[in-house]
């Protein structure tokens, strides 16, 4: 029983670690933007995968942007490969704009030109929280059965 309590405490205490830094410091999480561009480089790195791409602004000028997503470790778990995006791929990114107005976006979803949705944004945290809540519910149900 003591072992289970420590396991549960470990699960609960590690939940805050999922957000290793507060995205609010860098992005306006209450806002959303959509931007289209052409991939120049995809970096499958940790702690956040990065996509560098060129987009055309309202004045018709080319701008270089960077989109930040989930860690590549997590992207790989949902099927991404190191060559998921290649230079020249046309993409549409939906995400949160940077707080300081720079050409930076935290992506929540990505679609290729033909409409294929890739996902992989930092929204996967919700999936991890649901998993932990499910495990906690299973533990509570099991504990309830043992205490009878």
Secondary structure, DSSP 8 states (H G I E B T S, - for coil): -HHHHHHHHHHHHHGGGGSSS-GGGTB-TT--EEEEEEEEEEE--SS--EEEEEEE-TTS-EEEEEEE-S-HHHHHHTT--TTSS-TT-EEEEEEEEBTTSSSEEEEEEEEETT--B---STTHHHHHHHHHHHHHHHHHHHHHHHT-
